[in-house]
Amino acid sequence: MAVQLVLTLPDGSTREVPAGTTPRTVAQAIGAGLARAAVAARVGGQIVELDRPLAASGPFQILTDRDPEALGVLRHTAAHVLATAVRRLFPDAGIGFGPAIEDGFYYDFAVPRPFTPEDLERIEAGMREVVAADYPVVREEVGREDAARRFAADPLKLERLAEIGDGEVISVYRDGPFEDLCRGPHVASTGRLQHFKLLHAAGAYWRGDERRPMLQRIYGTAWFSQKDLDAYVRRLEEARKRDHRLLGRQLDLFSIQEHVGPGLIFWHPKGAMLQFQLRRFIEDVLLARGNQLVYTPHVTREELFLKSGHLPLYAENQFPPMGAGEGEAEGVRYRVKPMNCPMHILVYAAQQRSYRDLPLRLTEIANVYRNERSGTLHGMLRVRGLTMDDGHIFLRPDQIESEIFELLDIVDLVLGRTFGLEYRLDLATRPAEKLGTDEQWTQAEQALESALKRRGATYRLDAGGGAFYGPKIDIKFDDAIGREWQGATIQLDYQQPERFALEYTGADNQPHRPVMIHRAIFGTMERFIGFLIEHFAGAFPLWLAPEQVRVLPISDAQAAPARALRERLHAAGIRAALDDRSDTLNYRIRDAELAKVPYMAVVGAREAQAGTVALRVRGAGAKQEILTQDAFLERVTDEVRTRRRGP
């Protein structure tokens, strides 16, 4: 007699089925409509194919195109369909990995030359042939020797096979002529994939390691409806227009110089002004709330990072050590700092602290350096030289909640009220590699969660996403076209005070161990400014814009009063430029629009006579407004003072 399994459905009801029953059969028993809509199933905590036999009792759910997880299953199959088409057109192509990713999928291939746009057109057409054939996607469990035989011509697959441990299931998926070493899951057949598009190809080092072979990665996207696909393609087109690398060149904000090195930013005057304004803003906010500025060295003896625990846990992201200076002991080595926390700890430890001194809030906008792999670098969003608005707060355990509240207030002021961002909170818990005991981690996680609950905050759980020294609250937000970004972070650390034996004298006149909070509001200036460039498409709010006003005399006859207006704006602290070139007014207005200057103050004969300006607002077309110079000056200074988001 077959073993009976008890499946618990999402509504709490149960169904009893024989072991070996497939999710598809269960869906058919529930209803024909559900069976037609079914994409995959969640069994326990695992997503499986509709035709995978059930082996255990537990929670059970049929996934349809309304479930976010189903989209990942569809995209995983799209990657296999892509590989099927590539192997038909390029039979000798070596195959690497082909996962689903956010918004799409990719597959890595070892080929003798990069794929061209014409290749992608042929490959996409080949994918449509695979879809039209409606091949079943068949799963098979095989032995190690059988798998090695099947993939003998694919060294990349053999490398992956060698990593599968003894006792682990080795599964192979086949759709028509293509076979892949894969864990799945997949949709039932290639015909389920209808709405997809190949996007581009790019070089990618095998497994992200620049010491390994360069492969060719083809990216694509897939959706359950043409409407969703079209909307995504429109978002991509808008994202390309907003690309901070493109706008950075057009607006002359920054550059990356090849003979200096990748991931190292040159801030041009206009980009430097963006950073300066953000620095001044965040430092004013923090100083007004009891933070104290410090400045610390860029290099340190390596032993500091051994003591903090960053070596070896963070060694792969640090630049190699340097030899000791002249006259120092043999064997002493130095490191460029990848973060500031050990330095701020030394500032705390430089004198005896009392419970009355706490919380001690130290802040530094500091340059740090991280040896990110070259294949992961991306404009200003992933760099090797980082400018961090970094802060460390030393406090008593009973001050944790109030300090978290204070930091969340700062986040709301900066990200919410100033930049108008709708943000979300993630509570990131202990990772697999960590310092300290489980008891310490439980204490830290509970402290953060308790603070969030008492504040009444809504948050998501990011299991395993914490830093190696403590759990954290990550703040994430969407940009103007709906992409999610990582923003501020608030990290609670019991480990560093312990490793450095930090103390304060309590009210009982006895030594006590402080707790430490790591916090950054912008994160890094590079990444945050890269976000701002794309979010605002280069059209920054007046207070932040590198050039706030461009004064335009209609002719040489108005050059002197236009220059006087520019000087008056300068005296009021407004970043104004004078464009008195001999080009036509329309040409100069267009040039100011392309430079995304918020205001253009046109001075003609009438304006010069009356002490007025003909004001044009960025993006408003030919519409203009006549204002007295006094009224215009009051307007722009008020907008700067209040940090309004738009002119």
C-alpha positions as CSV (number, residue, x, y, z in Angstrom):
1,M,0.0,0.0,0.0
2,A,1.4,3.4,-1.0
3,V,2.5,5.8,1.7
4,Q,0.0,8.6,2.2
5,L,1.3,12.2,2.3
6,V,-0.6,15.1,4.0
7,L,-0.2,18.4,2.1
8,T,-1.1,21.6,3.9
9,L,-2.5,24.2,1.4
10,P,-2.1,28.0,1.8
11,D,-5.7,28.4,3.2
12,G,-4.8,25.9,6.0
13,S,-6.8,23.0,4.5
14,T,-5.1,19.6,3.9
15,R,-5.1,17.0,1.2
16,E,-4.0,13.4,1.5
17,V,-2.3,12.0,-1.5
18,P,-0.2,8.9,-2.2
19,A,3.6,9.4,-2.2
20,G,4.8,9.9,-5.8
21,T,1.8,12.1,-6.8
22,T,2.9,15.1,-8.8
23,P,2.0,18.7,-8.1
24,R,0.3,18.8,-11.5
25,T,-2.1,16.0,-10.4
26,V,-2.8,17.9,-7.1
27,A,-3.6,21.1,-9.1
28,Q,-5.9,19.2,-11.4
29,A,-7.7,17.8,-8.3
30,I,-8.1,21.3,-6.9
31,G,-9.5,22.7,-10.1
32,A,-9.1,22.9,-13.9
33,G,-8.4,26.6,-13.8
34,L,-5.6,26.2,-11.3
35,A,-4.1,23.4,-13.4
36,R,-4.1,25.5,-16.5
37,A,-2.5,28.5,-14.7
38,A,0.1,26.4,-12.8
39,V,3.8,27.1,-13.4
40,A,5.5,25.3,-10.6
41,A,4.9,24.3,-7.0
42,R,6.4,25.2,-3.6
43,V,6.8,22.1,-1.5
44,G,8.0,22.8,2.0
45,G,10.5,25.6,1.3
46,Q,11.6,24.4,-2.1
47,I,10.2,25.3,-5.5
48,V,9.9,22.3,-7.8
49,E,8.5,21.4,-11.2
50,L,4.9,20.4,-11.7
51,D,5.9,16.8,-12.6
52,R,8.4,16.2,-9.7
53,P,7.0,13.3,-7.6
54,L,6.1,14.3,-4.1
55,A,8.1,12.5,-1.3
56,A,7.1,14.2,2.0
57,S,4.2,15.7,3.8
58,G,4.2,19.5,4.5
59,P,3.2,22.9,3.2
60,F,2.2,22.9,-0.4
61,Q,1.3,25.6,-2.9
62,I,0.8,25.8,-6.6
63,L,2.5,28.8,-8.1
64,T,0.9,30.7,-11.0
65,D,2.0,33.7,-13.0
66,R,0.7,35.9,-10.1
67,D,3.4,34.6,-7.8
68,P,6.8,36.4,-8.0
69,E,8.7,33.2,-7.6
70,A,7.1,31.8,-10.8
71,L,8.8,34.4,-12.9
72,G,12.2,33.1,-11.8
73,V,11.2,29.6,-12.9
74,L,10.2,30.9,-16.3
75,R,13.4,32.9,-16.7
76,H,15.5,30.0,-15.7
77,T,14.0,28.0,-18.5
78,A,14.5,31.0,-20.9
79,A,18.2,30.7,-20.1
80,H,18.1,27.0,-21.2
81,V,16.2,27.9,-24.4
82,L,18.9,30.5,-25.1
83,A,21.6,27.9,-24.7
84,T,19.7,25.5,-26.9
85,A,19.6,28.1,-29.7
86,V,23.3,29.1,-29.3
87,R,24.3,25.4,-29.5
88,R,22.4,25.1,-32.7
89,L,24.0,28.1,-34.3
90,F,27.5,27.7,-32.7
91,P,27.9,23.9,-32.0
92,D,31.3,24.4,-30.5
93,A,30.3,27.0,-27.9
94,G,31.3,26.0,-24.4
95,I,28.5,26.4,-21.8
96,G,28.9,27.9,-18.4
97,F,26.1,29.1,-16.1
98,G,22.6,30.2,-17.0
99,P,20.6,31.5,-14.0
100,A,17.6,33.6,-13.6
101,I,18.4,37.1,-12.3
102,E,16.4,40.1,-11.3
103,D,14.4,41.2,-14.3
104,G,15.7,38.5,-16.6
105,F,18.3,35.8,-17.2
106,Y,21.8,35.3,-18.8
107,Y,23.9,32.5,-20.0
108,D,27.7,32.4,-20.3
109,F,29.4,30.9,-23.3
110,A,33.0,30.1,-24.3
111,V,33.3,31.2,-27.9
112,P,36.3,32.4,-30.0
113,R,34.8,35.9,-30.6
114,P,32.3,38.3,-29.0
115,F,28.7,38.0,-30.1
116,T,27.6,40.8,-32.4
117,P,24.1,42.4,-32.6
118,E,23.5,40.4,-35.7
119,D,24.3,37.2,-33.8
120,L,21.8,38.2,-31.1
121,E,19.1,38.6,-33.8
122,R,19.8,35.1,-35.1
123,I,19.9,33.6,-31.6
124,E,16.6,35.2,-30.6
125,A,15.0,33.8,-33.8
126,G,16.5,30.4,-32.9
127,M,14.9,30.7,-29.5
128,R,11.5,31.3,-31.0
129,E,12.0,28.1,-33.0
130,V,12.8,26.2,-29.8
131,V,9.6,27.7,-28.2
132,A,7.5,26.8,-31.2
133,A,8.8,23.2,-31.0
134,D,7.4,23.0,-27.4
135,Y,10.0,20.6,-26.2
136,P,9.2,19.0,-22.8
137,V,11.7,20.0,-20.1
138,V,12.7,16.7,-18.6
139,R,14.5,16.2,-15.3
140,E,16.8,13.2,-14.7
141,E,18.9,12.3,-11.7
142,V,22.2,10.7,-12.8
143,G,25.4,9.3,-11.2
144,R,28.6,11.2,-11.2
145,E,30.3,9.0,-13.8
146,D,27.3,9.3,-16.1
147,A,27.3,13.1,-15.7
148,A,31.1,13.3,-16.4
149,R,30.5,11.2,-19.6
150,R,27.6,13.4,-20.8
151,F,29.6,16.7,-20.3
152,A,33.0,15.4,-21.2
153,A,33.3,18.1,-23.9
154,D,32.3,20.9,-21.5
155,P,35.1,21.6,-19.1
156,L,33.2,24.4,-17.4
157,K,30.4,21.9,-16.5
158,L,33.0,19.4,-15.4
159,E,34.4,22.0,-13.0
160,R,30.9,22.5,-11.5
161,L,30.3,18.8,-11.3
162,A,33.5,18.4,-9.2
163,E,32.0,20.8,-6.7
164,I,28.9,18.7,-6.1
165,G,29.5,16.8,-2.9
166,D,29.1,13.1,-2.4
167,G,25.6,12.3,-1.5
168,E,24.2,15.4,-3.3
169,V,21.7,14.9,-6.0
170,I,23.1,15.4,-9.5
171,S,20.4,16.4,-11.9
172,V,20.3,17.0,-15.7
173,Y,17.6,18.8,-17.6
174,R,16.9,18.2,-21.3
175,D,14.8,20.2,-23.7
176,G,14.9,18.8,-27.2
177,P,18.6,18.5,-28.3
178,F,20.0,20.4,-25.4
179,E,21.1,18.9,-22.1
180,D,22.4,20.8,-19.0
181,L,23.8,20.1,-15.6
182,C,21.3,22.0,-13.5
183,R,19.4,22.0,-10.2
184,G,16.3,23.5,-11.7
185,P,13.4,24.2,-11.3
186,H,11.9,24.7,-14.8
187,V,8.5,25.1,-16.5
188,A,7.1,22.0,-18.0
189,S,7.9,22.8,-21.7
190,T,9.6,25.4,-23.8
191,G,6.3,26.4,-25.3
192,R,5.4,28.1,-21.9
193,L,8.0,30.8,-22.8
194,Q,6.3,33.3,-25.1
195,H,7.3,36.9,-24.1
196,F,11.0,37.4,-24.1
197,K,13.8,39.5,-25.6
198,L,17.6,39.3,-25.8
199,L,19.1,42.6,-24.6
200,H,22.8,42.6,-25.1
201,A,26.1,40.6,-24.8
202,A,29.1,41.5,-22.7
203,G,32.4,39.9,-21.6
204,A,32.3,38.2,-18.2
205,Y,35.2,36.4,-16.5
206,W,34.4,32.8,-15.6
207,R,33.0,32.9,-12.1
208,G,33.8,36.6,-11.8
209,D,37.5,36.0,-11.4
210,E,39.7,38.1,-13.7
211,R,42.4,35.4,-13.6
212,R,40.0,33.0,-15.3
213,P,38.9,32.8,-19.0
214,M,36.8,35.6,-20.4
215,L,33.4,34.3,-21.5
216,Q,30.7,35.9,-23.5
217,R,27.5,36.6,-21.5
218,I,24.2,37.1,-23.2
219,Y,21.5,38.9,-21.2
220,G,17.8,38.6,-21.8
221,T,14.5,39.2,-20.1
222,A,11.2,37.2,-20.0
223,W,7.7,37.9,-18.7
224,F,4.4,36.2,-18.6
225,S,2.7,38.9,-20.7
226,Q,3.6,41.1,-23.7
227,K,2.3,44.1,-21.7
228,D,4.9,43.4,-19.0
229,L,7.6,42.9,-21.5
230,D,6.9,46.1,-23.3
231,A,6.8,48.1,-20.1
232,Y,10.1,46.6,-19.1
233,V,11.7,47.5,-22.4
234,R,10.4,51.1,-22.0
235,R,12.0,51.2,-18.6
236,L,15.3,50.0,-20.0
237,E,15.2,52.7,-22.7
238,E,14.6,55.3,-20.0
239,A,17.4,53.8,-17.9
240,R,19.8,54.1,-20.8
241,K,18.9,57.8,-21.2
242,R,19.6,58.2,-17.4
243,D,22.8,56.2,-17.3
244,H,25.1,58.1,-15.0
245,R,28.2,57.2,-17.0
246,L,26.7,58.8,-20.1
247,L,25.3,61.8,-18.2
248,G,28.6,62.1,-16.3
249,R,30.4,62.7,-19.6
250,Q,27.7,65.0,-21.0
251,L,27.6,67.2,-17.9
252,D,31.3,66.9,-17.2
253,L,30.9,65.6,-13.7
254,F,33.5,62.9,-13.4
255,S,35.8,60.5,-15.3
256,I,37.7,57.3,-14.8
257,Q,41.2,57.5,-16.3
258,E,42.6,54.2,-17.6
259,H,46.2,55.0,-16.9
260,V,45.3,55.5,-13.2
261,G,43.1,52.4,-12.8
262,P,39.6,51.2,-12.9
263,G,37.1,52.1,-10.2
264,L,39.0,55.3,-9.2
265,I,37.0,58.4,-9.7
266,F,38.2,61.8,-10.9
267,W,35.7,64.4,-9.7
268,H,35.6,67.2,-12.2
269,P,34.6,70.7,-10.8
270,K,30.9,70.2,-11.4
271,G,30.9,66.7,-9.8
272,A,33.1,68.0,-7.0
273,M,30.5,70.6,-6.3
274,L,27.8,67.9,-6.0
275,Q,29.9,66.1,-3.5
276,F,30.7,69.3,-1.6
277,Q,27.0,70.2,-1.3
278,L,26.1,66.8,0.0
279,R,29.1,66.8,2.4
280,R,28.1,70.2,3.8
281,F,24.4,69.1,4.1
282,I,25.1,65.8,5.9
283,E,27.7,67.3,8.2
284,D,25.4,70.1,9.2
285,V,22.6,67.6,9.9
286,L,24.9,65.4,12.0
287,L,26.7,68.2,13.9
288,A,23.3,69.6,14.9
289,R,22.5,66.2,16.4
290,G,25.5,65.8,18.6
291,N,28.0,64.2,16.3
292,Q,31.7,65.1,16.4
293,L,34.0,65.3,13.4
294,V,37.2,63.3,13.3
295,Y,39.8,62.7,10.6
296,T,41.9,59.5,10.6
297,P,44.9,58.1,8.6
298,H,44.4,56.4,5.2
299,V,46.9,53.6,6.0
300,T,47.6,51.6,9.1
301,R,49.7,48.8,10.3
302,E,48.2,45.5,9.3
303,E,47.9,44.3,12.9
304,L,44.9,46.7,13.4
305,F,42.8,44.8,10.9
306,L,43.9,41.5,12.5
307,K,42.7,42.7,15.8
308,S,39.4,44.0,14.4
309,G,38.8,40.7,12.6
310,H,38.7,42.2,9.1
311,L,41.7,39.9,8.3
312,P,41.1,37.2,7.2
313,L,37.3,37.6,6.8
314,Y,37.6,40.7,4.6
315,A,41.1,40.0,3.2
316,E,40.0,39.4,-0.4
317,N,38.5,42.9,-0.6
318,Q,41.6,44.6,0.8
319,F,44.6,45.8,-1.3
320,P,47.8,43.8,-0.7
321,P,50.0,44.8,2.2
322,M,52.9,47.3,1.8
323,G,56.3,47.1,3.4
324,A,57.2,49.0,6.6
325,G,58.7,52.4,6.5
326,E,62.5,53.0,7.0
327,G,63.6,52.3,10.5
328,E,60.7,50.1,11.4
329,A,61.0,46.5,12.6
330,E,61.3,43.8,9.9
331,G,58.0,42.1,9.2
332,V,55.8,45.2,9.9
333,R,53.3,45.6,7.1
334,Y,50.8,48.4,6.2
335,R,47.4,48.3,4.7
336,V,45.3,50.9,3.0
337,K,42.1,51.1,5.0
338,P,38.9,49.6,3.5
339,M,36.8,51.1,6.3
340,N,37.0,53.5,9.2
341,C,35.7,51.6,12.2
342,P,39.0,50.4,13.7
343,M,40.3,54.0,13.5
344,H,37.3,55.5,15.3
345,I,37.6,52.8,17.9
346,L,41.2,54.0,18.6
347,V,39.8,57.6,19.0
348,Y,37.3,56.3,21.6
349,A,40.1,54.3,23.4
350,A,42.5,57.3,23.5
351,Q,41.1,58.4,26.9
352,Q,39.0,57.1,29.7
353,R,35.3,57.4,29.1
354,S,32.4,57.8,31.6
355,Y,28.8,56.7,31.3
356,R,28.1,60.5,31.2
357,D,30.1,60.8,27.9
358,L,27.9,58.3,26.1
359,P,26.6,58.2,23.5
360,L,29.8,59.3,21.8
361,R,29.1,60.0,18.1
362,L,32.1,60.2,15.8
363,T,31.7,61.0,12.1
364,E,34.1,61.3,9.2
365,I,33.7,61.7,5.5
366,A,36.6,59.6,4.6
367,N,38.3,58.0,1.6
368,V,38.7,54.2,1.8
369,Y,39.9,51.7,-0.7
370,R,38.6,48.2,-1.5
371,N,40.1,45.8,-4.0
372,E,36.9,45.0,-5.9
373,R,37.3,42.6,-8.8
374,S,37.6,44.5,-12.0
375,G,34.7,42.6,-13.6
376,T,32.3,43.9,-10.9
377,L,33.2,47.6,-11.3
378,H,30.5,49.8,-12.8
379,G,31.0,53.5,-13.2
380,M,30.4,55.2,-9.8
381,L,28.1,52.5,-8.6
382,R,30.8,50.0,-7.9
383,V,34.3,51.5,-7.3
384,R,37.6,50.8,-5.6
385,G,38.0,54.3,-4.1
386,L,35.1,55.1,-1.9
387,T,34.2,58.4,-0.1
388,M,32.0,57.3,2.9
389,D,29.9,59.4,5.2
390,D,30.9,57.1,7.9
391,G,30.0,57.3,11.6
392,H,30.4,55.2,14.7
393,I,28.4,55.6,17.9
394,F,29.7,54.3,21.2
395,L,26.8,53.8,23.7
396,R,25.5,52.0,26.7
397,P,23.1,49.0,26.0
398,D,20.2,51.0,27.5
399,Q,20.7,53.7,24.9
400,I,20.3,51.5,21.8
401,E,16.6,52.1,21.2
402,S,16.8,55.9,21.5
403,E,19.8,56.0,19.2
404,I,18.2,53.8,16.6
405,F,15.2,56.2,16.7
406,E,17.5,59.2,16.3
407,L,19.2,57.6,13.3
408,L,15.9,56.7,11.6
409,D,14.8,60.3,12.1
410,I,17.9,61.4,10.2
411,V,17.2,58.9,7.5
412,D,13.7,60.3,7.2
413,L,15.0,63.9,7.1
414,V,17.6,63.2,4.4
415,L,16.1,60.6,2.2
416,G,12.4,61.2,2.8
417,R,11.8,64.9,3.3
418,T,14.9,66.3,1.4
419,F,15.0,64.0,-1.6
420,G,11.4,62.8,-1.6
421,L,12.3,59.1,-1.6
422,E,9.9,56.4,-0.4
423,Y,12.2,54.1,1.4
424,R,11.8,50.6,3.0
425,L,13.6,49.0,6.0
426,D,15.3,45.6,5.9
427,L,16.4,43.8,9.0
428,A,19.5,41.8,8.0
429,T,20.4,39.0,10.4
430,R,23.5,36.8,11.0
431,P,25.5,35.6,8.0
432,A,27.2,32.2,7.7
433,E,30.6,33.7,8.4
434,K,30.5,35.8,11.5
435,L,32.4,36.9,14.6
436,G,31.1,36.1,18.1
437,T,28.7,33.7,19.6
438,D,25.1,32.9,18.7
439,E,24.1,34.3,22.1
440,Q,25.7,37.7,21.2
441,W,24.0,37.7,17.8
442,T,20.6,36.9,19.3
443,Q,21.0,39.8,21.7
444,A,22.0,42.2,18.9
445,E,19.2,41.0,16.6
446,Q,16.6,41.3,19.3
447,A,17.8,44.8,20.2
448,L,17.3,46.0,16.6
449,E,14.0,44.2,16.1
450,S,12.7,45.5,19.4
451,A,13.6,49.1,18.4
452,L,11.8,48.7,15.0
453,K,8.7,47.3,16.6
454,R,8.5,49.9,19.3
455,R,8.8,52.6,16.7
456,G,6.0,51.0,14.8
457,A,8.1,50.6,11.6
458,T,7.3,48.2,8.8
459,Y,10.3,46.1,7.8
460,R,11.3,43.1,5.8
461,L,13.6,40.3,7.0
462,D,16.8,39.7,5.2
463,A,18.0,36.4,6.7
464,G,21.7,36.0,6.5
465,G,22.3,39.5,5.2
466,G,24.1,41.0,8.2
467,A,27.7,42.2,8.4
468,F,30.2,39.7,9.8
469,Y,30.3,41.6,13.1
470,G,26.6,42.4,13.6
471,P,23.0,42.6,12.3
472,K,21.9,45.7,10.5
473,I,19.0,47.8,9.3
474,D,19.3,48.5,5.6
475,I,17.3,51.3,4.0
476,K,16.3,50.7,0.4
477,F,14.4,53.0,-2.0
478,D,13.2,53.2,-5.6
479,D,14.4,55.7,-8.2
480,A,12.2,57.7,-10.6
481,I,11.8,54.7,-12.9
482,G,11.2,52.1,-10.2
483,R,14.6,50.5,-9.7
484,E,15.6,49.5,-6.1
485,W,18.7,51.0,-4.6
486,Q,20.6,50.4,-1.3
487,G,20.8,53.5,0.8
488,A,21.6,54.1,4.4
489,T,22.7,51.4,6.8
490,I,22.5,51.1,10.6
491,Q,24.6,48.2,12.1
492,L,24.7,47.1,15.7
493,D,28.0,45.7,16.8
494,Y,28.9,43.9,20.1
495,Q,32.1,42.3,18.6
496,Q,34.4,45.2,18.0
497,P,34.1,46.7,21.6
498,E,34.9,43.2,22.9
499,R,37.9,42.6,20.5
500,F,39.4,46.0,21.5
501,A,38.4,45.7,25.2
502,L,36.6,49.0,25.2
503,E,35.3,50.3,28.5
504,Y,33.5,53.1,30.2
505,T,33.1,53.8,33.9
506,G,29.5,53.3,35.0
507,A,27.5,55.1,37.6
508,D,28.6,52.3,40.0
509,N,32.2,53.3,39.4
510,Q,32.9,49.9,37.7
511,P,34.2,49.3,34.2
512,H,31.5,48.3,31.6
513,R,31.6,47.3,27.9
514,P,30.0,49.8,25.5
515,V,28.0,48.8,22.4
516,M,28.9,50.2,18.9
517,I,26.7,51.3,16.0
518,H,28.1,51.7,12.5
519,R,26.0,54.0,10.4
520,A,26.1,55.7,7.0
521,I,23.3,57.9,5.6
522,F,24.4,58.3,2.0
523,G,26.6,55.2,2.1
524,T,29.3,56.3,-0.4
525,M,29.3,59.6,-2.2
526,E,30.2,57.8,-5.4
527,R,27.2,55.4,-5.3
528,F,24.8,58.0,-4.0
529,I,25.7,60.6,-6.6
530,G,25.5,58.0,-9.3
531,F,22.0,57.3,-8.0
532,L,21.1,61.0,-8.0
533,I,22.4,61.4,-11.6
534,E,20.1,58.6,-12.8
535,H,17.2,59.5,-10.5
536,F,17.1,63.1,-11.6
537,A,18.4,62.4,-15.1
538,G,21.0,65.0,-14.4
539,A,18.4,67.7,-13.7
540,F,19.3,68.3,-10.0
541,P,17.3,70.4,-7.6
542,L,18.4,74.0,-7.4
543,W,20.3,73.7,-4.1
544,L,22.4,70.8,-5.4
545,A,22.9,71.8,-9.1
546,P,26.6,72.7,-9.8
547,E,25.4,75.6,-11.9
548,Q,22.2,77.1,-10.5
549,V,21.6,80.1,-12.8
550,R,22.9,81.1,-16.2
551,V,22.7,84.8,-17.1
552,L,22.1,85.4,-20.8
553,P,22.4,88.9,-22.3
554,I,20.5,89.2,-25.6
555,S,23.3,91.3,-27.1
556,D,26.6,92.9,-26.3
557,A,24.7,96.0,-25.3
558,Q,23.4,94.2,-22.2
559,A,26.7,92.5,-21.3
560,A,27.4,95.0,-18.5
561,P,24.0,94.7,-16.7
562,A,24.1,91.0,-17.2
563,R,27.5,90.8,-15.5
564,A,26.3,93.0,-12.7
565,L,23.4,90.5,-12.1
566,R,25.8,87.6,-12.1
567,E,27.9,89.4,-9.5
568,R,24.9,90.1,-7.4
569,L,23.9,86.4,-7.5
570,H,27.4,85.4,-6.6
571,A,27.4,87.8,-3.6
572,A,24.2,86.1,-2.4
573,G,25.9,82.6,-2.6
574,I,24.2,81.5,-5.8
575,R,26.3,79.6,-8.3
576,A,25.7,81.7,-11.4
577,A,27.5,81.8,-14.8
578,L,27.5,84.4,-17.5
579,D,27.2,83.4,-21.1
580,D,27.9,86.4,-23.2
581,R,29.1,84.6,-26.3
582,S,28.3,86.0,-29.7
583,D,26.1,83.0,-30.6
584,T,22.4,83.5,-31.0
585,L,20.2,83.6,-27.9
586,N,18.4,80.4,-28.9
587,Y,21.6,78.6,-29.3
588,R,22.8,79.7,-25.8
589,I,19.4,78.8,-24.3
590,R,19.6,75.3,-25.8
591,D,23.2,75.0,-24.5
592,A,21.9,75.8,-21.0
593,E,19.1,73.3,-21.3
594,L,21.6,70.6,-22.4
595,A,23.7,71.5,-19.3
596,K,20.5,71.1,-17.3
597,V,20.8,74.5,-15.6
598,P,17.7,75.1,-13.4
599,Y,17.2,78.8,-14.3
600,M,18.1,81.0,-17.3
601,A,18.0,84.7,-16.6
602,V,17.7,86.5,-19.9
603,V,18.6,90.2,-19.9
604,G,17.5,92.3,-22.9
605,A,17.2,96.0,-23.4
606,R,13.9,96.3,-21.5
607,E,15.1,94.2,-18.7
608,A,18.3,96.2,-18.4
609,Q,16.3,99.4,-18.3
610,A,13.8,98.1,-15.8
611,G,16.0,96.1,-13.5
612,T,14.2,92.9,-14.3
613,V,14.9,89.5,-15.8
614,A,13.0,87.3,-18.3
615,L,13.2,84.0,-16.4
616,R,13.2,80.6,-18.2
617,V,12.8,77.5,-16.1
618,R,14.6,74.3,-17.2
619,G,12.4,72.0,-19.2
620,A,9.5,74.5,-19.5
621,G,10.1,75.3,-23.2
622,A,9.7,78.8,-24.4
623,K,7.6,79.9,-21.5
624,Q,9.1,82.8,-19.6
625,E,8.3,85.0,-16.6
626,I,9.3,88.6,-16.0
627,L,10.5,89.3,-12.5
628,T,12.4,92.1,-10.8
629,Q,15.9,91.2,-9.9
630,D,15.0,91.5,-6.2
631,A,12.1,89.0,-6.6
632,F,14.3,86.6,-8.6
633,L,17.0,86.8,-6.0
634,E,14.5,86.2,-3.2
635,R,13.1,83.2,-5.1
636,V,16.3,81.4,-5.7
637,T,17.8,82.0,-2.3
638,D,14.6,80.7,-0.7
639,E,14.6,77.6,-2.9
640,V,18.2,76.9,-1.9
641,R,17.6,77.6,1.8
642,T,14.6,75.2,1.9
643,R,16.2,72.7,-0.4
644,R,13.1,72.5,-2.7
645,R,13.2,69.5,-5.0
646,G,12.3,71.4,-8.2
647,P,12.4,74.9,-9.6
